[in-house]
Amino acid sequence: MATPRRIPTPLKRRLHLLRMRVVPLTCWLVAVAVVAVMWRTRTMRLDTPGMIQTRQAAVAAVERGTIASLHTELFGTVRASQVVVRLDDAAVRAALAVAEAEVKRLEAALRAAEAQLKQDVALRELDRYTSARTYATRVERLRIEKLDRLVELETDRVELQRLAATLERSRKLRARDVIAAQDLDDVKFGHEAMQRKIKATQEALEVIDGRLSDAMSRSEMPTASPADDSLEVALAPLREEMTVQLRRVDEMRVQREALVLKAPIDGVVTAVFFREGEAVMPGIPILTVSDSSSMHIVSFVEQGLALVPTEGMTVEVRRRTRPMQVAQARVVKVSPQVEPIPQEVLGSVPVLKWGVRVFVDMPASMRSPLAAFGTAGLDPPRPGELLDVRYFVPHRGGRTRVTRSPEL
């Protein structure tokens, strides 16, 4: 009996069987591979609170005093080295009065020294030293006269500062028709007269310096003698006292300059803590100046999160605006210590939290108000504004790692 012939399977049937068996298996394997790759490269997003900060500088008094005038106002723009506060100069005036009294006392001591020197000359009949002694006495007299002029000059300079402040206020009052033009002219003439007086005093000091140099050159004694020793002994205390007074005048000059407080940086006055007439202590801020051109973002990464921020990593800055503004930025610095997170950053959360301070540079799109906010209708970023900083944490093999992103 012959073997029956095998019926061949049609090609369509073979393709159908292939689709039913191979294709599902292939799709399943591809899906497993895709899931494995996604698992290895999956990224976790962590949002942390942040705040916009800027460089700030406080203007504080060096010594105890009372504010005489403020030359700026809240939210006013100031320049570096601009005068912003003037303190009352009553203490300097009192110190100058003490210096004048000391000068008079030195004059009396000089007269006593002159009488003693004349008596020595009469007793010892040292005619050849008479001229030298006379010039030595003249040197000390000129030094006292110079000291008197210096005290007068410092007093006039303090008065000139007061007149300058009065003139400035009078001009503002005249511009608003509060005072008459004659009152403004009187203040102006007084200011100019004080300037001329100071100039004349400076010229007189130059003349005294010339006479003092000439007298000192002629007071050289040829040889030492008992009369010379008595002369030096008699004049030594006076010379030391005059040296002390000169140092005190220098000290008063420094104190006078310290009464004028200047802005340390360019910026805007963001806080004023004291007004005219209030007493201030050394080191206590009177006002605060903020530099809006140095804005940066400070983010706080809470302790215990699966995130280790590093310098150079890329983050996403998200402003709490409507519509929300999102931009990429880069971490520039990471604090080496854990510190309490400020309450103003946490908001209404009453629990004290600890974290790491992270400095993030300001994105260029947020730094330019004209380009970024003129068309979108958004307000420019301001110091103290709260925002969110989003970190992207990739995972590798079940272990959390933070990779350094490439430079922007």
C-alpha positions as a Markdown table, in Angstrom:
| # | Residue | x | y | z |
|---|---|---|---|---|
| 1 | Met | 0.0 | 0.0 | 0.0 |
| 2 | Ala | 1.5 | 3.3 | -1.0 |
| 3 | Thr | 2.3 | 6.1 | 1.6 |
| 4 | Pro | -0.1 | 9.0 | 1.3 |
| 5 | Arg | 1.4 | 12.2 | 0.1 |
| 6 | Arg | 2.0 | 14.9 | 2.7 |
| 7 | Ile | 0.0 | 18.0 | 2.1 |
| 8 | Pro | 2.3 | 21.1 | 2.2 |
| 9 | Thr | 1.4 | 23.9 | 4.6 |
| 10 | Pro | 0.5 | 27.1 | 2.7 |
| 11 | Leu | 2.8 | 30.1 | 3.0 |
| 12 | Lys | 0.0 | 32.2 | 4.6 |
| 13 | Arg | -0.5 | 29.6 | 7.2 |
| 14 | Arg | 3.2 | 29.6 | 8.0 |
| 15 | Leu | 3.3 | 33.4 | 8.3 |
| 16 | His | 0.3 | 33.3 | 10.6 |
| 17 | Leu | 1.9 | 30.7 | 12.8 |
| 18 | Leu | 5.1 | 32.9 | 12.9 |
| 19 | Arg | 3.1 | 35.9 | 14.0 |
| 20 | Met | 1.3 | 34.0 | 16.6 |
| 21 | Arg | 4.5 | 32.5 | 18.2 |
| 22 | Val | 7.6 | 34.6 | 17.4 |
| 23 | Val | 6.2 | 38.1 | 17.3 |
| 24 | Pro | 4.7 | 38.1 | 20.9 |
| 25 | Leu | 7.9 | 36.6 | 22.2 |
| 26 | Thr | 10.0 | 39.3 | 20.5 |
| 27 | Cys | 7.8 | 42.1 | 21.7 |
| 28 | Trp | 8.0 | 40.7 | 25.3 |
| 29 | Leu | 11.8 | 40.6 | 25.1 |
| 30 | Val | 11.9 | 44.1 | 23.7 |
| 31 | Ala | 9.6 | 45.4 | 26.5 |
| 32 | Val | 11.7 | 43.7 | 29.1 |
| 33 | Ala | 14.9 | 45.4 | 27.6 |
| 34 | Val | 13.2 | 48.8 | 27.5 |
| 35 | Val | 12.0 | 48.5 | 31.1 |
| 36 | Ala | 15.5 | 47.5 | 32.2 |
| 37 | Val | 17.1 | 50.4 | 30.4 |
| 38 | Met | 14.5 | 52.8 | 31.9 |
| 39 | Trp | 15.1 | 51.4 | 35.3 |
| 40 | Arg | 18.8 | 52.0 | 35.1 |
| 41 | Thr | 18.4 | 55.5 | 33.7 |
| 42 | Arg | 15.4 | 56.6 | 35.7 |
| 43 | Thr | 15.6 | 60.1 | 37.2 |
| 44 | Met | 14.0 | 61.4 | 40.4 |
| 45 | Arg | 12.9 | 65.0 | 40.7 |
| 46 | Leu | 13.4 | 66.8 | 44.0 |
| 47 | Asp | 12.0 | 70.3 | 44.6 |
| 48 | Thr | 13.7 | 72.4 | 47.3 |
| 49 | Pro | 12.8 | 75.9 | 48.6 |
| 50 | Gly | 15.0 | 78.8 | 47.6 |
| 51 | Met | 15.2 | 82.5 | 47.9 |
| 52 | Ile | 16.7 | 85.3 | 45.8 |
| 53 | Gln | 19.4 | 87.2 | 47.7 |
| 54 | Thr | 21.7 | 90.0 | 46.9 |
| 55 | Arg | 24.8 | 91.7 | 48.2 |
| 56 | Gln | 24.0 | 93.9 | 51.2 |
| 57 | Ala | 26.1 | 96.4 | 53.1 |
| 58 | Ala | 25.2 | 98.2 | 56.4 |
| 59 | Val | 26.2 | 101.8 | 57.2 |
| 60 | Ala | 27.0 | 102.1 | 60.9 |
| 61 | Ala | 28.6 | 104.7 | 63.1 |
| 62 | Val | 32.1 | 104.2 | 64.3 |
| 63 | Glu | 31.5 | 106.1 | 67.5 |
| 64 | Arg | 28.6 | 106.9 | 69.7 |
| 65 | Gly | 26.6 | 110.0 | 68.6 |
| 66 | Thr | 23.3 | 111.5 | 67.4 |
| 67 | Ile | 22.2 | 111.7 | 63.8 |
| 68 | Ala | 22.2 | 115.3 | 62.5 |
| 69 | Ser | 20.9 | 114.7 | 59.0 |
| 70 | Leu | 20.1 | 111.9 | 56.5 |
| 71 | His | 21.1 | 112.6 | 52.9 |
| 72 | Thr | 19.0 | 109.8 | 51.4 |
| 73 | Glu | 15.6 | 108.2 | 51.8 |
| 74 | Leu | 14.1 | 104.7 | 51.8 |
| 75 | Phe | 14.4 | 103.0 | 48.4 |
| 76 | Gly | 16.7 | 105.8 | 47.2 |
| 77 | Thr | 19.6 | 105.1 | 44.9 |
| 78 | Val | 23.1 | 105.8 | 46.2 |
| 79 | Arg | 26.6 | 105.6 | 44.8 |
| 80 | Ala | 29.7 | 104.3 | 46.5 |
| 81 | Ser | 31.4 | 107.0 | 48.7 |
| 82 | Gln | 28.3 | 109.1 | 48.6 |
| 83 | Val | 27.6 | 110.9 | 51.9 |
| 84 | Val | 24.4 | 109.4 | 53.4 |
| 85 | Val | 24.5 | 110.2 | 57.1 |
| 86 | Arg | 26.0 | 113.1 | 59.1 |
| 87 | Leu | 26.4 | 112.8 | 62.9 |
| 88 | Asp | 26.3 | 115.6 | 65.4 |
| 89 | Asp | 29.7 | 117.3 | 65.9 |
| 90 | Ala | 29.0 | 118.5 | 69.5 |
| 91 | Ala | 31.6 | 116.1 | 70.9 |
| 92 | Val | 34.2 | 117.3 | 68.4 |
| 93 | Arg | 33.5 | 120.9 | 69.4 |
| 94 | Ala | 34.0 | 120.1 | 73.0 |
| 95 | Ala | 37.3 | 118.4 | 72.3 |
| 96 | Leu | 38.4 | 121.5 | 70.3 |
| 97 | Ala | 37.5 | 123.7 | 73.3 |
| 98 | Val | 39.7 | 121.4 | 75.5 |
| 99 | Ala | 42.5 | 121.8 | 73.0 |
| 100 | Glu | 42.2 | 125.6 | 73.1 |
| 101 | Ala | 42.4 | 125.5 | 76.9 |
| 102 | Glu | 45.5 | 123.4 | 76.7 |
| 103 | Val | 47.1 | 125.8 | 74.2 |
| 104 | Lys | 46.6 | 128.7 | 76.7 |
| 105 | Arg | 48.2 | 126.6 | 79.4 |
| 106 | Leu | 51.2 | 125.9 | 77.2 |
| 107 | Glu | 51.5 | 129.7 | 76.6 |
| 108 | Ala | 51.7 | 130.3 | 80.3 |
| 109 | Ala | 54.3 | 127.6 | 80.7 |
| 110 | Leu | 56.2 | 129.2 | 77.8 |
| 111 | Arg | 56.3 | 132.5 | 79.6 |
| 112 | Ala | 57.6 | 130.9 | 82.7 |
| 113 | Ala | 60.3 | 129.2 | 80.7 |
| 114 | Glu | 61.3 | 132.5 | 79.1 |
| 115 | Ala | 61.6 | 134.1 | 82.5 |
| 116 | Gln | 63.8 | 131.3 | 83.7 |
| 117 | Leu | 66.0 | 131.5 | 80.6 |
| 118 | Lys | 66.4 | 135.2 | 81.0 |
| 119 | Gln | 67.5 | 134.8 | 84.5 |
| 120 | Asp | 70.0 | 132.1 | 83.5 |
| 121 | Val | 71.4 | 134.5 | 80.8 |
| 122 | Ala | 71.7 | 137.3 | 83.4 |
| 123 | Leu | 73.5 | 135.2 | 85.9 |
| 124 | Arg | 75.9 | 133.3 | 83.7 |
| 125 | Glu | 76.5 | 136.2 | 81.2 |
| 126 | Leu | 76.7 | 133.9 | 78.3 |
| 127 | Asp | 76.4 | 136.5 | 75.6 |
| 128 | Arg | 77.4 | 134.2 | 72.8 |
| 129 | Tyr | 74.5 | 131.9 | 73.6 |
| 130 | Thr | 71.9 | 134.7 | 73.9 |
| 131 | Ser | 71.0 | 134.6 | 70.2 |
| 132 | Ala | 70.7 | 130.8 | 70.2 |
| 133 | Arg | 68.5 | 130.8 | 73.3 |
| 134 | Thr | 66.4 | 133.6 | 71.8 |
| 135 | Tyr | 65.8 | 131.6 | 68.6 |
| 136 | Ala | 65.1 | 128.4 | 70.7 |
| 137 | Thr | 62.4 | 130.3 | 72.6 |
| 138 | Arg | 61.1 | 131.7 | 69.3 |
| 139 | Val | 60.9 | 128.1 | 68.0 |
| 140 | Glu | 58.7 | 127.1 | 70.8 |
| 141 | Arg | 56.6 | 130.2 | 70.5 |
| 142 | Leu | 56.1 | 129.5 | 66.8 |
| 143 | Arg | 55.2 | 125.9 | 67.5 |
| 144 | Ile | 52.5 | 127.1 | 70.0 |
| 145 | Glu | 51.3 | 129.6 | 67.4 |
| 146 | Lys | 51.1 | 126.8 | 64.8 |
| 147 | Leu | 49.2 | 124.6 | 67.2 |
| 148 | Asp | 46.8 | 127.5 | 67.9 |
| 149 | Arg | 46.3 | 127.9 | 64.2 |
| 150 | Leu | 45.7 | 124.2 | 63.7 |
| 151 | Val | 43.0 | 124.1 | 66.4 |
| 152 | Glu | 41.4 | 127.2 | 64.8 |
| 153 | Leu | 41.5 | 125.5 | 61.4 |
| 154 | Glu | 39.8 | 122.4 | 62.6 |
| 155 | Thr | 37.2 | 124.4 | 64.4 |
| 156 | Asp | 36.5 | 126.4 | 61.2 |
| 157 | Arg | 36.3 | 123.2 | 59.1 |
| 158 | Val | 33.7 | 121.8 | 61.5 |
| 159 | Glu | 31.8 | 125.1 | 61.2 |
| 160 | Leu | 32.1 | 124.9 | 57.4 |
| 161 | Gln | 30.5 | 121.5 | 57.3 |
| 162 | Arg | 27.6 | 122.8 | 59.4 |
| 163 | Leu | 27.2 | 125.8 | 57.1 |
| 164 | Ala | 27.4 | 123.5 | 54.0 |
| 165 | Ala | 24.5 | 121.4 | 55.4 |
| 166 | Thr | 22.6 | 124.6 | 56.2 |
| 167 | Leu | 23.1 | 125.9 | 52.7 |
| 168 | Glu | 21.9 | 122.7 | 51.2 |
| 169 | Arg | 18.7 | 122.7 | 53.3 |
| 170 | Ser | 18.2 | 126.5 | 52.5 |
| 171 | Arg | 18.5 | 125.8 | 48.8 |
| 172 | Lys | 15.8 | 123.1 | 49.0 |
| 173 | Leu | 13.6 | 125.4 | 51.1 |
| 174 | Arg | 14.1 | 128.3 | 48.7 |
| 175 | Ala | 13.2 | 126.0 | 45.7 |
| 176 | Arg | 9.9 | 125.4 | 47.4 |
| 177 | Asp | 9.5 | 129.1 | 48.3 |
| 178 | Val | 9.6 | 128.4 | 52.0 |
| 179 | Ile | 12.2 | 131.0 | 52.8 |
| 180 | Ala | 13.1 | 134.3 | 51.2 |
| 181 | Ala | 16.0 | 134.9 | 48.8 |
| 182 | Gln | 17.7 | 137.2 | 51.4 |
| 183 | Asp | 17.9 | 134.3 | 53.9 |
| 184 | Leu | 19.5 | 132.1 | 51.3 |
| 185 | Asp | 22.0 | 134.8 | 50.4 |
| 186 | Asp | 22.9 | 135.3 | 54.1 |
| 187 | Val | 23.6 | 131.6 | 54.5 |
| 188 | Lys | 25.6 | 131.6 | 51.2 |
| 189 | Phe | 27.7 | 134.6 | 52.2 |
| 190 | Gly | 28.4 | 133.0 | 55.6 |
| 191 | His | 29.6 | 129.8 | 53.9 |
| 192 | Glu | 31.8 | 131.8 | 51.5 |
| 193 | Ala | 33.2 | 133.9 | 54.4 |
| 194 | Met | 34.2 | 130.7 | 56.3 |
| 195 | Gln | 35.9 | 129.3 | 53.2 |
| 196 | Arg | 38.0 | 132.5 | 52.9 |
| 197 | Lys | 38.8 | 132.3 | 56.6 |
| 198 | Ile | 40.0 | 128.7 | 56.2 |
| 199 | Lys | 42.1 | 129.7 | 53.2 |
| 200 | Ala | 43.7 | 132.6 | 55.1 |
| 201 | Thr | 44.4 | 130.3 | 58.1 |
| 202 | Gln | 46.1 | 127.8 | 55.7 |
| 203 | Glu | 48.3 | 130.6 | 54.2 |
| 204 | Ala | 49.2 | 131.7 | 57.7 |
| 205 | Leu | 50.3 | 128.2 | 58.6 |
| 206 | Glu | 52.5 | 128.2 | 55.6 |
| 207 | Val | 54.2 | 131.4 | 56.8 |
| 208 | Ile | 54.6 | 130.0 | 60.3 |
| 209 | Asp | 56.2 | 126.9 | 58.9 |
| 210 | Gly | 58.7 | 129.0 | 57.0 |
| 211 | Arg | 59.5 | 131.1 | 60.1 |
| 212 | Leu | 59.8 | 127.9 | 62.2 |
| 213 | Ser | 62.2 | 126.3 | 59.8 |
| 214 | Asp | 64.4 | 129.5 | 59.9 |
| 215 | Ala | 64.3 | 129.7 | 63.7 |
| 216 | Met | 65.2 | 126.1 | 64.1 |
| 217 | Ser | 68.2 | 126.5 | 61.7 |
| 218 | Arg | 69.4 | 129.5 | 63.8 |
| 219 | Ser | 68.9 | 127.8 | 67.1 |
| 220 | Glu | 71.8 | 125.4 | 66.6 |
| 221 | Met | 74.3 | 125.8 | 69.5 |
| 222 | Pro | 78.0 | 125.5 | 68.8 |
| 223 | Thr | 79.0 | 123.6 | 71.9 |
| 224 | Ala | 77.3 | 122.1 | 75.0 |
| 225 | Ser | 77.4 | 123.9 | 78.3 |
| 226 | Pro | 75.6 | 124.0 | 81.6 |
| 227 | Ala | 73.4 | 126.7 | 80.2 |
| 228 | Asp | 72.6 | 124.5 | 77.2 |
| 229 | Asp | 71.6 | 121.7 | 79.6 |
| 230 | Ser | 69.3 | 124.0 | 81.6 |
| 231 | Leu | 67.7 | 125.2 | 78.4 |
| 232 | Glu | 66.9 | 121.8 | 77.2 |
| 233 | Val | 65.7 | 120.7 | 80.6 |
| 234 | Ala | 63.4 | 123.7 | 80.8 |
| 235 | Leu | 62.0 | 123.3 | 77.3 |
| 236 | Ala | 61.7 | 119.5 | 77.2 |
| 237 | Pro | 58.3 | 119.3 | 79.1 |
| 238 | Leu | 56.9 | 122.0 | 77.0 |
| 239 | Arg | 58.0 | 120.3 | 73.8 |
| 240 | Glu | 56.4 | 117.0 | 74.9 |
| 241 | Glu | 53.2 | 118.8 | 75.8 |
| 242 | Met | 53.0 | 120.4 | 72.4 |
| 243 | Thr | 53.7 | 117.0 | 70.7 |
| 244 | Val | 50.7 | 115.6 | 72.7 |
| 245 | Gln | 48.5 | 118.5 | 71.6 |
| 246 | Leu | 49.4 | 117.9 | 68.0 |
| 247 | Arg | 48.5 | 114.3 | 68.3 |
| 248 | Arg | 45.2 | 115.3 | 69.9 |
| 249 | Val | 44.5 | 117.6 | 67.0 |
| 250 | Asp | 45.1 | 114.7 | 64.6 |
| 251 | Glu | 42.8 | 112.6 | 66.7 |
| 252 | Met | 40.0 | 115.2 | 66.5 |
| 253 | Arg | 40.5 | 115.4 | 62.7 |
| 254 | Val | 39.9 | 111.6 | 62.4 |
| 255 | Gln | 36.9 | 111.9 | 64.7 |
| 256 | Arg | 35.5 | 114.7 | 62.6 |
| 257 | Glu | 35.9 | 112.6 | 59.4 |
| 258 | Ala | 34.2 | 109.7 | 61.1 |
| 259 | Leu | 31.1 | 111.8 | 61.7 |
| 260 | Val | 30.4 | 111.7 | 57.9 |
| 261 | Leu | 29.2 | 108.3 | 56.9 |
| 262 | Lys | 29.4 | 107.2 | 53.2 |
| 263 | Ala | 27.8 | 104.5 | 51.2 |
| 264 | Pro | 30.1 | 101.5 | 50.8 |
| 265 | Ile | 28.6 | 100.2 | 47.5 |
| 266 | Asp | 26.4 | 101.3 | 44.7 |
| 267 | Gly | 22.8 | 100.2 | 45.3 |
| 268 | Val | 19.4 | 101.0 | 46.7 |
| 269 | Val | 18.6 | 101.8 | 50.3 |
| 270 | Thr | 16.4 | 98.9 | 51.4 |
| 271 | Ala | 16.1 | 99.7 | 55.2 |
| 272 | Val | 16.4 | 102.8 | 57.4 |
| 273 | Phe | 16.6 | 102.0 | 61.1 |
| 274 | Phe | 17.3 | 105.4 | 62.6 |
| 275 | Arg | 16.2 | 109.0 | 61.8 |
| 276 | Glu | 17.4 | 112.5 | 62.6 |
| 277 | Gly | 17.8 | 113.2 | 66.3 |
| 278 | Glu | 18.1 | 109.6 | 67.3 |
| 279 | Ala | 21.1 | 108.3 | 69.2 |
| 280 | Val | 23.2 | 105.5 | 67.6 |
| 281 | Met | 25.8 | 103.2 | 69.0 |
| 282 | Pro | 29.0 | 102.0 | 67.4 |
| 283 | Gly | 28.5 | 99.1 | 65.0 |
| 284 | Ile | 24.7 | 99.3 | 65.0 |
| 285 | Pro | 23.4 | 99.7 | 61.4 |
| 286 | Ile | 21.7 | 103.0 | 60.6 |
| 287 | Leu | 20.7 | 101.9 | 57.1 |
| 288 | Thr | 21.2 | 99.1 | 54.6 |
| 289 | Val | 22.3 | 99.3 | 51.0 |
| 290 | Ser | 21.5 | 96.4 | 48.6 |
| 291 | Asp | 23.2 | 95.9 | 45.2 |
| 292 | Ser | 20.5 | 94.6 | 42.9 |
| 293 | Ser | 23.1 | 93.8 | 40.2 |
| 294 | Ser | 24.6 | 91.0 | 42.3 |
| 295 | Met | 21.4 | 88.9 | 42.7 |
| 296 | His | 21.8 | 85.1 | 43.2 |
| 297 | Ile | 19.7 | 82.2 | 44.4 |
| 298 | Val | 20.1 | 80.4 | 47.6 |
| 299 | Ser | 18.6 | 76.9 | 47.9 |
| 300 | Phe | 18.3 | 74.8 | 51.0 |
| 301 | Val | 18.5 | 71.0 | 50.6 |
| 302 | Glu | 17.0 | 69.3 | 53.6 |
| 303 | Gln | 19.1 | 66.8 | 55.5 |
| 304 | Gly | 18.2 | 63.2 | 54.8 |
| 305 | Leu | 17.1 | 63.6 | 51.1 |
| 306 | Ala | 18.6 | 61.3 | 48.5 |
| 307 | Leu | 20.5 | 64.2 | 47.0 |
| 308 | Val | 24.1 | 65.3 | 47.2 |
| 309 | Pro | 24.4 | 68.7 | 45.4 |
| 310 | Thr | 27.7 | 69.4 | 43.8 |
| 311 | Glu | 29.2 | 72.4 | 42.0 |
| 312 | Gly | 28.5 | 72.6 | 38.3 |
| 313 | Met | 25.3 | 70.4 | 38.3 |
| 314 | Thr | 22.3 | 71.7 | 36.4 |
| 315 | Val | 19.1 | 72.6 | 38.2 |
| 316 | Glu | 15.7 | 74.0 | 37.2 |
| 317 | Val | 14.6 | 77.3 | 38.7 |
| 318 | Arg | 10.8 | 77.8 | 39.0 |
| 319 | Arg | 9.4 | 81.1 | 40.0 |
| 320 | Arg | 6.1 | 81.2 | 41.8 |
| 321 | Thr | 4.5 | 83.5 | 39.2 |
| 322 | Arg | 1.4 | 83.4 | 37.0 |
| 323 | Pro | 2.3 | 82.1 | 34.5 |
| 324 | Met | 5.1 | 80.2 | 36.1 |
| 325 | Gln | 8.6 | 81.0 | 34.7 |
| 326 | Val | 11.0 | 78.1 | 34.4 |
| 327 | Ala | 14.7 | 78.4 | 33.5 |
| 328 | Gln | 17.9 | 76.3 | 33.9 |
| 329 | Ala | 20.7 | 77.4 | 36.1 |
| 330 | Arg | 23.9 | 76.0 | 37.6 |
| 331 | Val | 25.1 | 75.3 | 41.1 |
| 332 | Val | 28.1 | 77.5 | 41.8 |
| 333 | Lys | 28.8 | 76.8 | 45.5 |
| 334 | Val | 27.8 | 74.3 | 48.2 |
| 335 | Ser | 28.1 | 75.0 | 51.9 |
| 336 | Pro | 30.4 | 72.6 | 53.7 |
| 337 | Gln | 28.1 | 72.5 | 56.8 |
| 338 | Val | 24.6 | 71.7 | 57.8 |
| 339 | Glu | 22.6 | 74.7 | 59.2 |
| 340 | Pro | 19.0 | 75.6 | 60.2 |
| 341 | Ile | 16.8 | 76.4 | 57.3 |
| 342 | Pro | 15.5 | 80.0 | 57.7 |
| 343 | Gln | 11.8 | 80.3 | 58.7 |
| 344 | Glu | 11.1 | 82.7 | 55.9 |
| 345 | Val | 12.1 | 80.0 | 53.4 |
| 346 | Leu | 10.0 | 77.3 | 55.0 |
| 347 | Gly | 6.9 | 79.5 | 55.1 |
| 348 | Ser | 4.2 | 78.4 | 57.4 |
| 349 | Val | 5.9 | 75.1 | 58.5 |
| 350 | Pro | 6.5 | 75.5 | 62.3 |
| 351 | Val | 9.1 | 72.7 | 62.5 |
| 352 | Leu | 12.8 | 73.6 | 62.6 |
| 353 | Lys | 14.5 | 71.9 | 59.8 |
| 354 | Trp | 18.2 | 71.5 | 58.9 |
| 355 | Gly | 19.8 | 71.5 | 55.5 |
| 356 | Val | 22.7 | 72.4 | 53.3 |
| 357 | Arg | 22.9 | 75.9 | 51.7 |
| 358 | Val | 23.4 | 75.8 | 48.0 |
| 359 | Phe | 24.3 | 78.9 | 45.9 |
| 360 | Val | 22.8 | 78.9 | 42.4 |
| 361 | Asp | 23.6 | 81.5 | 39.7 |
| 362 | Met | 20.8 | 83.7 | 38.4 |
| 363 | Pro | 19.5 | 82.5 | 35.0 |
| 364 | Ala | 20.2 | 84.9 | 32.2 |
| 365 | Ser | 16.5 | 85.0 | 31.2 |
| 366 | Met | 15.6 | 86.2 | 34.7 |
| 367 | Arg | 18.5 | 88.6 | 35.0 |
| 368 | Ser | 17.3 | 90.8 | 32.1 |
| 369 | Pro | 14.0 | 92.5 | 32.9 |
| 370 | Leu | 13.6 | 94.2 | 29.5 |
| 371 | Ala | 14.1 | 91.0 | 27.5 |
| 372 | Ala | 12.3 | 88.5 | 29.7 |
| 373 | Phe | 9.5 | 90.4 | 31.4 |
| 374 | Gly | 8.6 | 93.2 | 29.0 |
| 375 | Thr | 6.5 | 91.0 | 26.7 |
| 376 | Ala | 5.4 | 88.3 | 29.1 |
| 377 | Gly | 3.9 | 90.7 | 31.7 |
| 378 | Leu | 6.0 | 89.3 | 34.6 |
| 379 | Asp | 7.5 | 91.3 | 37.4 |
| 380 | Pro | 11.3 | 91.2 | 37.5 |
| 381 | Pro | 12.9 | 89.1 | 40.3 |
| 382 | Arg | 13.4 | 90.9 | 43.6 |
| 383 | Pro | 15.6 | 90.2 | 46.6 |
| 384 | Gly | 13.8 | 88.1 | 49.1 |
| 385 | Glu | 11.5 | 86.5 | 46.6 |
| 386 | Leu | 10.7 | 82.8 | 47.3 |
| 387 | Leu | 11.0 | 80.2 | 44.5 |
| 388 | Asp | 11.6 | 76.5 | 43.9 |
| 389 | Val | 14.8 | 74.8 | 42.8 |
| 390 | Arg | 14.3 | 71.4 | 41.1 |
| 391 | Tyr | 17.1 | 68.9 | 41.2 |
| 392 | Phe | 17.3 | 65.8 | 39.0 |
| 393 | Val | 18.7 | 62.7 | 40.7 |
| 394 | Pro | 19.6 | 59.8 | 38.4 |
| 395 | His | 19.7 | 56.2 | 39.8 |
| 396 | Arg | 22.2 | 53.4 | 39.0 |
| 397 | Gly | 21.6 | 49.8 | 40.0 |
| 398 | Gly | 19.4 | 50.6 | 43.0 |
| 399 | Arg | 21.9 | 53.1 | 44.4 |
| 400 | Thr | 21.3 | 56.8 | 44.2 |
| 401 | Arg | 24.0 | 58.9 | 42.6 |
| 402 | Val | 24.3 | 62.5 | 41.8 |
| 403 | Thr | 26.2 | 63.1 | 38.5 |
| 404 | Arg | 27.9 | 66.3 | 37.6 |
| 405 | Ser | 26.2 | 67.9 | 34.7 |
| 406 | Pro | 28.2 | 69.5 | 31.8 |
| 407 | Glu | 28.8 | 73.2 | 31.8 |
| 408 | Leu | 26.0 | 75.3 | 30.5 |
